[in-house]
Amino acid sequence: MLQQNTTKRVGYWFVYLHHRFEEGTAAALREEKLSRRQWQVLHALAIGVDTVEGLDEAFAPFLPLDGVPGYQPIVAELAERGWATEEDGTIRLTEAGRAAHGRAEVLVEAHAAKSLRGIGEEEFLAANAVLRRIAENLDS
């Protein structure tokens, strides 16, 4: 096993980054009055996830952190804003929802650019691959 003379190992960075992403995304989306999870659901709907089951599966690691059994309440919030409709279990963004997604995506992309400043695509993909392998190791 690799040894490091620090308490700030991978688990520390996972938790730290999770909190920083939550805070940073919320700050970036403040003018749209969206939380990070609301953004994630809105974005998932925009790219074709169209059921609550699909949303719950896509964001399963967040469910225990959010303390919710599923993301139906976020779908309901988006519907209340006039951004989504749900019929026979299928969720669709409205025109207003697609416009809100477009506005929010610009804000999220700016936040992502700041977060990834100085990190090249190759480094990013390598880091992502390492994290995926760690997850696979823990799942086996």
Phi, psi and omega in degrees: 000144178290137179249140177223138180269065179200153174273350183265079179256192190304318179300319177302311183293326176301310182293315180301311181295322178303311180296318181293322176295317178300310182294313183294319179292318177300317178296317181296327185261009183306316183293338176268357180056049179237140170274171178301316183292320176301318177299313183300318179293314178302315180294318179300318177297321181294332182259010170113355172289125190230018175223157176297321179300318178295320177295315180299321178292316182298324185246026182309319180296339182274339184306309180295326179293323181278347179067033179232152179279343181186175186258018173305319179300326178289321175301317179297321177297317179295323177295319178300327178282352183082019183263345182213155172233153177228123180221125180053038177083357179258129182255135177227145172282144173277176175300318177296323178294320177294322177293317178297319177300315180300316179296314182293323181298323177299317180293318180293319179297321177295319177296318179297319179299319177296315182298326185258011180306129178083003180248118180283166181300319180298316178297316180299313180296323178295316179297317179298318179296319179296315180298319178299316180295322176300314180299316179298319178299317180290331179282342184271000000 
